[in-house]
Amino acid sequence: MHPQPHPNRSENDASVIDGTERSPSAERAFRDALPQGKVRGRGAGINPGNRFEGVRLHVLGDHLDEVRSENEDGTHVRTRVLRDHARTVLNPVDVHDLHFKWTINPYRGCEHGCIYCYARPTHEYAGLSSGLDFETTILAKHDAPEILRRELSAPTWTGEPIMISGVTDPYQPVERELRITRRVLEVMVECRQAISLITKNRLLTRDLDLLRELHAHRAVHAAVSVTTLDNGLASAMEPRASSPRARLEAIRELSDAGIPVAVMVAPVIPGLTDHEIPRILHAAREAGAVAAGCILLRLPHQIKAIFLDWLRRHVPDRAAKVESLIRQTRGGALYDSRLFLRQRGEGEIADHIRRTFEVFARRAGLGERWSALNTKAFRRPIALERGQLGLFERQDTLFG
């Protein structure tokens, strides 16, 4: 089934597809190349070409089903984990519409497969696709804890808060076996390093012991992202993330452990999930959340094609309406990269979403901000590789 022309565009208007502005004829040719089936157990149904490469090859999901054997759990297209030979893991963030200045990402790519994920285009820097590659080829930073320990030992590091992860989910399914995020947290605990973290996976509760140790120094904030409370929609839109109920249970476990926890209603998809804002906020507050945030859907680069293809497969009766509403929040386009506006959009629809969130967050007693993280407890790791000198330099670690 091929999509019908967008109701707000004439036949002569150009379209933005696959990150590129195309004429109507080029758009039809592009649509004809899309697969007619889906890849089971995954979010993306296509593998768009890398925007940095001149040759564009769209690998069809049906073909991948044929060439890669079926997994024991009945899904197709196995996950590959490759070693990411990172030289550094602390990433400076110099963007004025974000509230954090440093991030650490144990993984590149994310097995959750969220169809709307704004991080998908980052996979193209590794020569991969933002489509199926992003959720089936995971680059793991196995040495991240050792590199982090070295970086926190630098005399120039002052203990500023670090966001885990900021790009891809630190508790995606491969973390259960690899445990890179847990080892990173162990370094953070050793140094009493202030952190924030955000996830869609209940696996976070595995590390409550470490989070409690950081909370003893008021050095941790946690956030759980809840996009929808509809299990069917969540399983199609976020196929390998924890269920909505499991995420609310994670909020409850964190709250019961005394960890400050927020709910992120993100992303809000106009015409698809925006009506759920009040229910999500109420459910999160009942589970123990103390703060809340809200971010509008972002579709940079190739995510436009991936998301629109997903819409036409899974909600064909609402696809045109959802696309129209998204465009109404972005000045007629599918995305606006301007700072601040990229997070919240503009226009009547975006204003209505923002006001709805503010009213019901206030009604639920959920503030957008919480108490500042304590950075004064930070201490550098013992420099064992420097021998006894390192121990003398760190007397406060041993006796204070």
Summary of the structure (lengths in Angstrom):
residues: 400
radius of gyration: 21.9
end to end distance: 68.2
largest distance: 75.0
contacts: 1300
relative contact order: 0.12
helix: 40%
strand: 13%
